[in-house]
Amino acid sequence: MLKLSEIKQFMEEDAASHKKKMARQGVKYYEGEHKIMRARIFYVDSDGTVKEDTMRSNVRISHPFFTELVDQEVQYMLSGDEKFIQSDDPVLQSLVDTYFDDSFWAEMQETLTGCIVKGFDYLYAYYTANNRIGFQHADSIGVIEVEAKDAEDQEEHVIYWYVDRIEREKKVIKKIQVWDERETYYYVQEGDGKIKADEKVPLNPRPHIITKDEKGELFGSSFHFIPFFRMPLSLWHKTK
């Protein structure tokens, strides 16, 4: 189990890393927040005074070339009649199609977009209400892989955080999950303040999988591994 001080340290170090800095820059370009948005034009008037020209309406128009290129590449990667996951066994193929359905490919499209924009992204596995494994996209900006050698408990962890809401005076409320091979711990952080246990989560820590037995009683189990899968862009290029 990671200490609260460790969680905050890993989050701060990750936010300052070059890898995440470049990833955030990619997101800005994809969303059209180009450097031209900060462009300023000055002129010298008839009295020789330097003034800023604030009347030109098109001075900060950005062109979403990067956005168009990313979307085109995603559609190309996911297009075609051939399936990414195939089997010569019709029974197995039918089972595969059940798992890798439209919902899965919707998550995969978001993940692939993130791979191209940020260089890498993540999928994580969870147990669905239909008693099968499902997959969901996890934004790589908020995923931090902690190696065993860097943690005091000498175990591997994944920290996954996201912005839950923004309250008055732009106070950012973050939800934080810390995953290990057995369970997930839930925390909350207000702004840059202390990280504390999320009291709104009824079962904390929570096993990876919670199911009901024949009597309707709940019981928990584990994947026995951290169910986060890193998807680097190079993997897609090799696949296609």
Secondary structure, 3 states (H helix, E strand, C coil): CCCHHHHHHHHHHHHCCHHHHHHHHHHHHHCCCCHHHHCCCEEECCCCCEEECCCCCCCCCCCCHHHHHHHHHHHHHHCCCCCCCCCCCHHHHHHHHHHCCHHHHHHHHHHHHHHHHHCEEEEEEEECCCCCEEEEEECHHHEEEECHHHCCCCCCEEEEEEEEEEEHHHEEEEEEEEECCCEEEEEEEECCCCEEECCCCCCCCEECEEEECCCCCEEEECCCCCCEEEEEHHHHHHHC
